[in-house]
Amino acid sequence: MPTKKKPQATPTPERRRELLAVAAEVFAARGYNATTVRRIADEAGMLAGSLYYHFDSKEAMVDEILAAFVDELGQGYDTVLRAGLGPRETVEALVAESFREIDRHRPAVAIYQKEAQHLASQPRFAYLLEAQAKFERAWLGALERGVAEKAFRDDLDTALAYRFVRDTVWAAASWYRPGGPHSPEQITRQYLSMVLDGIAVRAAPPHERL
């Protein structure tokens, strides 16, 4: 009689998360196009065929990594915008949320920075363009409200300020490492002290307020 094959165990959510964490590090370090399923499997200590038991392609893996990141970031931004903060406080909270996301999803942020524009041309990744537009509205809304309410300088180019803040915040994914010498909160405080003092309306000197 032919020997019956033993059914494979159903992949656990924990194992999927472990494999996605490995894949995210490889994608972030090598780039999407240069990464192969075999390379991810090697880093995970398994055969490439076994990795296909969990994911049908590297595209599926990067999709799951990016979707989880942009969904969590979007929820975090929504929470900030619903808090009813002033414009300066909103910008501060958006910066803080961004650095927290870098702490939680550093490889995903790096992938997003490098690959989003290329991947978004594929129907499967159309949500990346929607996410980019949503994030831009959040930042521009806070900056424009700050100008209107005189929390920020009236000559502030909000579109340029948004690009500057966006790029300098997310660039931290290239050097930040969780558990390093600076916590997300410390980085946020330093970043805000350097940036916001340059765009916030300055109080008049005491002798001018008399």
C-alpha positions in Angstrom: 0.0 0.0 0.0 1.3 3.5 -0.8 2.5 5.5 2.2 0.1 8.3 3.2 1.7 11.7 3.4 1.4 13.4 6.7 -0.6 16.6 6.5 1.5 19.7 7.1 0.7 21.7 10.1 -1.2 24.9 9.6 1.2 27.9 9.7 0.7 29.8 12.9 0.3 33.6 13.0 3.5 33.8 15.1 5.5 32.0 12.5 4.2 34.2 9.7 5.2 37.3 11.7 8.6 35.9 12.3 9.1 35.2 8.6 7.7 38.6 7.6 10.2 40.3 10.0 13.1 38.4 8.3 11.7 39.3 4.9 11.4 43.0 5.8 15.0 43.2 6.9 16.2 41.6 3.6 13.9 43.8 1.5 15.1 46.9 3.4 18.8 46.0 3.0 18.9 44.7 -0.6 15.9 46.3 -2.3 12.8 44.6 -3.6 14.1 43.7 -7.1 17.4 42.3 -5.8 15.7 40.1 -3.2 14.8 36.5 -4.0 12.6 34.1 -2.2 15.7 31.9 -1.8 17.6 34.7 0.0 14.7 35.3 2.4 14.5 31.5 3.1 18.3 31.3 3.7 18.0 34.2 6.2 15.1 32.4 7.9 17.0 29.1 8.0 14.6 27.2 5.8 14.3 25.8 2.3 12.8 28.1 -0.4 10.1 25.5 -1.0 9.1 25.6 2.7 8.7 29.4 2.5 6.2 29.0 -0.3 4.0 27.0 2.1 3.6 30.3 4.0 3.6 32.9 1.2 2.9 32.4 -2.5 5.5 35.0 -3.7 7.9 37.7 -2.5 5.2 40.1 -3.8 2.8 38.7 -1.3 5.4 39.2 1.5 6.2 42.9 0.7 2.5 43.6 0.2 1.7 42.3 3.7 4.6 44.2 5.2 3.7 47.5 3.6 0.0 47.2 4.1 0.4 46.6 7.9 2.7 49.6 8.1 0.6 52.1 6.2 -2.6 50.9 7.9 -1.1 51.4 11.4 0.4 54.8 10.4 -2.9 55.9 9.0 -4.8 55.0 12.2 -2.2 56.8 14.2 -2.6 60.0 12.1 -6.4 59.7 12.4 -6.1 59.6 16.1 -4.0 62.8 16.1 -6.3 64.6 13.8 -9.4 63.7 15.9 -7.8 65.0 19.1 -8.8 68.6 18.5 -5.2 69.9 19.0 -4.0 73.3 17.9 -2.0 73.4 14.7 1.5 73.4 16.3 0.5 70.6 18.7 -0.9 68.7 15.8 2.4 68.9 13.9 4.2 67.9 17.1 1.9 64.9 17.5 2.3 63.8 13.8 6.1 64.0 14.2 5.9 61.9 17.4 3.6 59.3 15.8 6.0 59.1 12.8 9.0 58.4 15.0 7.1 55.8 16.9 6.3 54.1 13.7 9.9 54.1 12.7 10.7 52.4 16.0 8.0 49.8 15.5 8.4 49.2 11.7 11.9 50.5 10.7 12.4 48.0 7.9 8.9 48.6 6.5 9.6 52.4 6.5 12.8 51.9 4.6 11.0 49.7 2.1 8.2 52.3 1.8 10.8 55.0 1.2 12.7 53.1 -1.5 10.0 51.1 -3.3 6.5 52.8 -2.9 6.7 54.8 -6.1 7.7 51.8 -8.1 5.3 49.3 -6.5 2.4 51.7 -6.7 2.4 51.3 -10.5 1.0 47.8 -10.0 -2.7 47.4 -9.3 -2.0 45.3 -6.2 -0.2 48.2 -4.6 -2.6 51.0 -5.6 -3.3 51.6 -1.9 0.2 53.1 -1.5 -0.9 56.1 -3.6 -4.0 56.5 -1.6 -2.0 56.3 1.6 0.5 58.9 0.3 -2.3 61.3 -0.5 -3.9 60.8 2.9 -0.7 61.4 4.8 0.0 64.5 2.7 -3.5 65.9 3.5 -2.8 65.4 7.2 0.4 67.3 7.2 -0.7 70.1 4.8 -3.9 70.6 6.8 -2.0 71.1 10.0 0.5 73.4 8.4 -2.0 75.5 6.5 -4.2 75.8 9.6 -1.1 77.0 11.5 -0.5 79.8 9.0 -4.2 80.8 9.0 -4.2 80.9 12.8 -0.8 82.7 13.0 0.9 79.8 14.8 3.3 79.6 11.9 4.9 82.4 9.9 2.6 83.9 7.2 5.3 83.5 4.6 5.7 79.8 5.2 5.5 77.7 2.0 3.4 74.9 3.4 4.0 72.5 0.4 7.8 72.9 0.8 7.6 72.7 4.5 5.6 69.4 4.2 8.2 67.9 1.9 11.1 68.9 4.2 9.4 67.6 7.3 8.3 64.4 5.5 11.7 63.6 4.1 13.8 64.5 7.2 11.5 62.4 9.5 11.4 59.3 7.4 15.1 59.5 6.5 15.7 58.4 10.2 14.8 54.9 9.2 18.2 54.7 7.5 20.1 55.1 10.7 17.7 54.6 13.6 17.9 51.2 15.4 15.4 50.2 18.1 17.1 49.9 21.5 19.8 52.3 20.4 21.1 55.3 22.4 18.1 57.5 21.6 14.4 56.6 22.2 11.7 57.8 19.7 10.6 60.3 22.3 14.1 61.8 22.6 14.5 62.0 18.9 11.1 63.7 18.6 12.0 66.3 21.2 15.3 67.1 19.5 13.8 67.2 16.0 10.9 69.5 17.1 13.3 71.9 18.8 15.3 72.2 15.6 12.4 72.4 13.2 9.5 74.1 14.9 11.4 77.0 16.2 12.2 77.8 12.6 8.5 78.0 11.5 6.6 79.0 14.6 5.7 82.7 15.2 8.2 84.1 17.7 7.0 86.1 20.6 8.0 89.7 20.5 10.8 90.7 22.9 9.6 92.0 26.3 10.4 95.7 25.4 8.2 95.5 22.3 5.3 94.1 24.3 5.1 97.2 26.6 
